[in-house]
Amino acid sequence: MTDNYEGIDGLTDEEIDREVNYQIGFAQRRVEILTRELAAMQVRAATAEATLAKFAAIGKQIAEQDNRCTDRPIFLVQQKVTDSGYEDDYAEHVMWVIDGREADTDERNELEDIYQGTGDIPDGWTRTGCRDRWEFVTACFTSQACKDHIAANGHNLREPRIYADHSCRNFEFRDLWDLMVGLHRDRAKKAGEP
């Protein structure tokens, strides 16, 4: 053998070294790219696992809560809204207003006594019939989530309440409900919980 061996397909040692170095560099760049892709996939997998854990925790609350004799209930936060402008015959109650301010209980009683006695409405006051209704605020999978919403936002709500409504024929809601309860049950089973 000689030092000047002509190798593969007639390439010189120098050409072979260049090709080998090119291939090594290419492989190193590919490893770097794959390493970054793997790290990104691990982050996505951890995020997905955290999301599934949240859904399983909601599923546990759903499975353990009082569903108020309703199959897969949707829990609603509602607030009381008063509509005004009704005639007395159609009103549930009466409101007295002056300069955009509603009369307090004592004023309302005094004004109503005057009106019932004489039929007079004092200057500046407006008397109007009102009806109350419940207005939708938000929907939740659990009663606890409604309580949490009221605790955080109740200062902006008028007489909030929690109402359990049905999810009949709401297939998207029912599928999510079943998915979360199923995630909880699968994880509890794997953990050996009853």
Sequence and secondary structure as in RCSB ss.txt:
>XXXX:A:sequence
MTDNYEGIDGLTDEEIDREVNYQIGFAQRRVEILTRELAAMQVRAATAEATLAKFAAIGKQIAEQDNRCTDRPIF
LVQQKVTDSGYEDDYAEHVMWVIDGREADTDERNELEDIYQGTGDIPDGWTRTGCRDRWEFVTACFTSQACKDHI
AANGHNLREPRIYADHSCRNFEFRDLWDLMVGLHRDRAKKAGEP
>XXXX:A:secstr
  TT   GGG  HHHHHHHHHHHHHHHHHHHHHHHHHHHHHHHHHHHHHHHHHHHHHHHHHHHHS  TT SS EE
EEEEEEEEEEE GGG SEEEEEETTEE  HHHHHHHHHHHHHH    TT EEEEEEEEEEEEEEESSHHHHHHHH
HHHGGGSSS EEEEE  TT HHHHHHHHHHHHHHHHHHHHTT  
